[in-house]
Amino acid sequence: MARVRTEFICQQCGGRSPKWLGRCPDCGEWNSLLESLGASNAAPRAVRTARASRGPTRAVRLGEIDAADFDRLPLQLEEFSRVLGGGIVKGSLVLIGGDPGVGKSTLLMQVADLASRLAGPVMYVSGEESLAQVGLRARRLGLDAPDLLFSAETDLAAILEAAEAAGPAVLIVDSIQSVYLNELESSPGSVSQLRESTMRLTQLAKGSGTAVFLIGHVTKEGAIAGPKVLEHMVDTVLYLEGDRFQTYRLLRSTKNRFGPTHEVGVFDMREDGMVEVANPSAAFLAERADDSTGSSVVVAMEGTRPILAEVQALASRSALAVPRRSSNGIDLNRVLLITAVLTRRLGIPLWDQDLYVNVVGGLRIDEPAADLGVALAILSSFRDKPVDPGLVAIGEVGLSGELRSAAQVEHRLREAAKLGFARAIVPRGVVERLTTRLGIEVVAARTLREATSCALS
C-alpha cells in the first residue's frame, strides 16, 4: 500500500513546511506547525468522487427535519447513563480521558459487559495490553457476557475490518493514541494519526450506527493529549477524575451533543470494579465528627445534582515571615479572598496564621456558593469552637462582607433536609423566593458577620 506524505501546517497563517520547525518561516510564530496530510494525497479526490456519486446536496426546511429523540441504549449503571444524558446513543462517538490508573479501562469494560447483554455483540479493542492481560482484568471483574468480544490490535484498518465483520453495537478503543494507519508515515499518537484515525472511526459510527468509545491519554495539565480538534470531532467528552489516595471517582461531562453538560456520576473504585454511589452526600459525610472544630458542611451543585460535602480548615500560628496558605479541592484564590474578607470586615487577625483548607473525599468544588462554608470552617478553627453539626451553609461571600444568593437553593435545601440537617444559613435575598416548605429551618443572613454569629453562637 502506498504511503501517504505528510507536511506541517502553521495554525496561525496556514504556511506549509515539509518538516517540523520550531518557528513558522512565514509569520514567525513559535510552536505553531502541526503535522497534517499532504495536499497532494488521494483523500481529497476520494471525497470528490463520493460527493459526485451522491449527487447535488439539497437544503431542507426546518419543518422537514425529523425531530425524533435519539435512539438510546439504557444501562443498569445509572451513574454512567446519567452523565451521557440517559444512555448510550447509537452512532455516537464518545471520548473519555483521565489520569493513568484512575479506572477508565475498568469502567468501560463494565459498560461493555452490560451493553452486550442488552444489545448484542460489543467489541473491546486494547492497543496497550495483551489478550491475557485483558482477560485477567475481565475475570477479576466477574464479566462473562457471551457476546463480549476482545481484540489486541493497533492497526486501525484491521480494527475496522473486524468491526465490519462482527457488527458490534458498541466499539471501545483503548486507547486512541495507540492505534495507527499504515498509509501515514508518522508514529502512533501524532497529530495526523489521531485526526485521521478519529475521522475513520466517526465514519464507522455514523454509517453503521455503532456507538464508539475512545479512551484518551491526558497531559500533565489534565487535558486530553493530542490536538484540540480531537474533542471537536467527537459527540461527547467525558473526564474520569479522582484522588489516587481516595476510592471515589467522578465522571464529568464537558461536552455532550445528546444531553446536558457539566453532569457528574459518582463511583467507588473497589477490587471488583466500579460501584456506583447512589447517595454521594451520605458517602462524603460518613466519617464526619459532630464536635470537631474547623469543619462545616456545604451543598454544592454537580450538574443537576446537589452534593453535601464537608469542608475542613486548620488555622495555626505561623513560624514563617509569610504565613502559608494551602487548599485542596477548592480554588486557592477563593480561599485567599475569603481570608481577606474575614480579616478586613470581621477583624479576625489571620495575618500571622497558616491556613489549610480541604474538601473531604477528594471532591472538588468550583462554585462560589461554598464561600460561606469555607469562612465558617476557618473561623471555627481559629476560635477553636465547633459549628453546629446540624447546620449547612449556602452563599457567596462578597468583598464587602455581604452574602450573595446561589442558584437552585430549594434543590439544595431539600437534599440537606433528606440527610437530617435541621438548619441552613442562606443569603437573605433567597428567603423571599422560597415558595414551599422544605422540612428544614432556614436562617437568613445579610452579611458574613450575621452568619457567623448564628453558626458559632
N, C-alpha and C positions, 0 to 999 in steps of 0.2 A: 504493500500500500504506500502510495506517495506521501511523503511527509510534508506537513504544512509549514510554510515560512511564517515567522512571527517578526514583529517590529515593535518599536517603543514609541508611544504617542504621548505628547505633552498634554496634561489635563487642563492647562491654562490657555494655551494658544493653538493647540492642535498640531504643533510641529511634529515631524516624524524623524526617527533615527533608527538605523539598522541594529544598533546595540545600545545597551543602557549607559546613560551618562548621569553624573550627579547633578549637572546643571543643563537646562534646555539651551541649545545653541541659538534658538530664535528669539525667545523672550527673556532668557536669563534667569528664569525661576528655578529654585533648587528643589530637588527630590520630587519633581512633577512628572517624570517619564514613567509610564506604566506599560507593561507588556501587553500586546494585543495581536490578533490575527493580522497577517499582511493583507494589503489592499488587493493583491493580485490572486488571492486564494479563490477556490472554486465555489465557496459557500455563497457569495452573492449571486452567482449565476444559477445555483440551485434554487435560491429563493425566488429569482425572477421566473424560472421555469415553473415553480409551484404556483406562483401567482397567475401566470398565463393559463395554467390548466384549470384554475378555479373560475376564471372569467372576471369581469369587472366587479368591483365592490359596490354594493347598493346600501345607501344610508336608509335607516328606518326611523319612523316617528316614535315618540315616547309611548304612545298608546299601543303600538305593535309589539313592544318588548314584553316578554313573558316575565311577570314579577313573582313567579312561584318561589317559595322558600327553597333553600339548598337542601339536597338530599344528604342527611347526616346519619352517621353510624354511632348511636349512643353506646357508651361503655359503662360497665359496672364500677369503674374507677371514676367516681363522680367529681373528685377534685380536678382530675385531668380534663374531663368533659367540660367543667365549668370554665376553665381557662380558654378552651377552644371555642366557647360560645354555645355549648350544648352537645358536642360530639364531633367526630371526625367527618369533615366534608369530603365527599367523593371528588376526586380530581384535584384536590388541593395540594399545595406544596408548603411544607412546614419546616422551618429551620429552628433547631434548638441548640443553644450554647450553654456553657457553664465551665467552671474550673475543673481541672483534672481530678478524678476521683469523687466528684460531687454526686454521681449517680445517674448520669444521662443514659448510659447503656442499660443499666438495671431497670430504669423506669420504662424505657421504650421496649425492652424485651418483655416486660409485663404487659404493656399495651398490645404488643404483637400477639401474645398468647390470648388475651381477651378478645381481640378483634378477629382472630382466626376462628374462634368458637361461634362467632355471630355471623361473619360474612364470608367464610371460606378461606382459601389459601392466603397466607401472609408470608412475605419473603424478607428475611433479615440478612443483610449483606454486611460482613465485617471485613474491613480492609486493614485492620490493625491487629487482629487476633486470629489464631488458627481455629479450625473447627473444634479441635479438642478443648481449647480454652473457652470457646463459646458454649460448647456442650456442658462443660463443668459448671459454668455460671447458671445455665438453664436448669440443670438438675438441682443445684443449690436453691434456686428459687421455686422449685417444685412445679415446673412447667412441663406439661405433657400433651398439649393440643396436637392432634394428628395432622392438622393442616398447617402447622408452623414449619416453614422451610428455612434452612440456613445455608449460607454460602460464604466462603472466604475468598474474595476476589477483589482485585483493584483495577482491572481493565474494564472501563465503563462500557465498551462495546459488548464485551461478554456478559456484563450485568444486564444490559438492555435486552440482549438476545434471550437470556434466561428468563427475564421478566415477561417477555412477549410469549414465551412457551408456557410458563406457569400461569399467567393471567391472574396475579395476586390482587386482592382487594387493597392491600397496604404493602408498600415497599419501604424498607428502612435501610438507609445507607450510613454506615458508621466507619469512617467519617468522610465528609465531602472533601477534606484536604488530602485524603489518602488515595482517591481514585484518579485515573488519568485516561487520556485519549491518545492512542498510538500515533495519530496523524499530527499531533502537536509535538514539537521538539522540546518544549520546556518541561521541567520536572513537576511531579505532583505537588499541588499546593500553590503553584504560581498563579498570577492573575489570569492569564489566558486559560489555563486548565480549569480553574474554579468557575470562570464565567461561562466557558463553553460546556463544561460538564453540567452545570446548573441549567443551562438552556436546553440541553438534551433531555434532562430529567423533567423539565417543565413541559416539553412537548409530549413526553410519555404520559404525564399526569393528565394533561388536558385532552389528549387524544384517546386514552383508554379508560379514563375515569378512576385510575389507580391513585389512591392517596399516597403521597411520597413524603417521608420524614427524613431530613438531613441532620446529622449531628455535626456541629461545627466546633473547632478549637477556638479558644479565646486567647487574647493577648494578655500581657501582664497588667494592662489597664482595665481588663474585664470586658472588652468589646470582642465581638466575633472576628476572628482573624480573616484576612482577605479584604478585597475591595468592598467599599460600602454598597456598591451596586448589587452585591450578592443579597443584601437584605431588601433591596428594592424589587428584585426579581421574584422573590417568594411571596406567598399569600399571608403567611403568619410567621412571626418571630417570637420565640419563647426563650426565656433565660431561667435556668435552674440555679438557685442561689442557696448558700448555706455556709455556716461557720464550720470549719473542719474539726473543731472541738465540740460541736453540738450535733445532735442527731436530726434536728429538724431541717427540712428542705422546703424552700419556697419556689414555686413555679410561677413566673410572671409572664404576662403577655405585653409586649411593647408595640406590636403591630398585628392587626387581625382584620382581614378583609371580610370575614364572615361573622364577626361578633365584636363585643366590646374590647377595648384595650385597657391596660392597667388593671386587669383582673389577676387574681392570685389564688393558687392552690397550695395547701399546706400538707406536707408528708413527713412521716417519721421513718428514717432510714434504719432498718434493722437487719439482722442476719439473713432473714428470709425475704428481703426486698423492701420496696417502698410501701408503707402502710399509710393510707390517707387518714388525716386527723379531722374528725367530724366537728369537733369543738375546739378550735385553736386557742380561744381565750382561756378556757379552763386548763389547757396544757401549759400555756405560758405562765399561769399564776399558780400552778400546782405546788411549788415549793416556797411560796411567799410566806414569811413570818409576820404575824399580825402586829407585834410590838417592836419591830425593828425601826430604827431611825434611818433617815436618808432614803426612804422608799415611798413611792406614790404610784398610783395606777392611772394610766391614760387610756383613752379609747381612740384608736387610730383607724382610719378607713383604708382598707386594702382593696381597691376596686370598689365593688358594691357591698363588700362585707366589712362590718365593724369588728375589730380585734382588740381585746383588752390586753395590755402589756404592762409589766412592772418596770418602772424607771428607778434606778438606784443612783445615788450620788454620795460622794465622800468629800468632806471639806476638812482639811488638816493643815495646821500651821506649817508654813514652808520654811525650809532652811536655806533656800536659794534667794539670790537677789531679785530674780524674776520668777514669781510663782509658776508652777506647772499647771497647764490646762490640758486635759485629755478627755476624749469621748469615744465611745464605741456604740454603734447602732444609731447615732444621731449626728447631724452635721455639727462640727466643732464651731462653725461661725454662729449657729443659733445659740450654742452654749455660751459663747463669749458675749453675745447680745444680751441674753437673759442675766448673765452675771453683772454686766454694766448697769442694767436697769435696777437690779437688786441693790447695788452699791449706791447709785445716784438717787433713785426715787424712794427707797426704803431705808437708806442709811446703814445698810448691812456692811460691815468692814471686811470685804473679801479680798482686798488688795494684797494681804500677806498670807493668803490661804491657797494651798494646792487643791485643785478641784478635779475630781474624776467622775464622769457620768457614764452610765452603762444601761443599755436596754437588755433585759434578761431574755435568754433563749435564742440569741442570735438574730432576732428580728431587727430590721432597720426601719426607722420611722423618718419620713421625709417631710411630712406636713407640719405647718406651724401650729396646728390645734393642740399639739403636745407641749407647747411652751409652758403653760400653767403647771402641768405635772412636773416638768423639769425644775421649774422655780421652787415648787413646794418641796421637792426632794432635796435640793441644795440647801434650802433654809432649814429643813428638818435636821439635816446632818450638822449644820453649823450650830444650831441651838441644842442639838442632842435631844430632840423631842419628837416622838413619832407622829406621823399623820394618822388621822382617824382611819382604821383599817377598812371601814365600810364606805369609804368615800372615793369617788372618781373625779378627775379634773379634766375639763374640756375648755379650751380657749387659747387664743393667740395673744401674746403679750406685745403691746406697742412700746415705742421708745419713750412715751410719756408715762408709762406705767399703767395705761388703760388696758382693759380686756376687750378683744375684738372677737366677733362671732365666727363660728366654724360652720361648715356645710353638713347637712344631714344629721342635725343634733338629735332629733327624735329617734332616728335609727340607732344612734349610739347609745342613747339612754335606755332604749328597750333591751339592748344587749347587756348593759350593765345590770338592769333590774333582773334579767333572766339568771344571772350568775349570783344574785343575792346581795348586791350592793344597795345600801339604804339611802345614800345621799350622793348628789352630784353638784359640783360647783361649775356654773356656766356663766358666760357674759350676760349682763342684764338685758342687752338688746335682743337676746334669743328668747327669753322667757315669754314675752308677749306674743311670739309667733307659735308657741306650742299650743296645739289645739286639742289634744287628747290626754287622758290620764295614762301615765306611763308606769305606774307602780313603783316609783322612786321619788324621794323628796328632792326637789330642785331648789338649789340655793343660788340666788342671783347676786353677782358681784360686778360692780362697775370698774373697779381698779384692782391691781395686784395686791395692794395693801388690804383691801376688804377681803379678798380671797384668802390671804394668808392668816388673817385674824379668825376666819371661820374654820379653816382646816387645822390650825395649830393652837386653838384656844384651850 
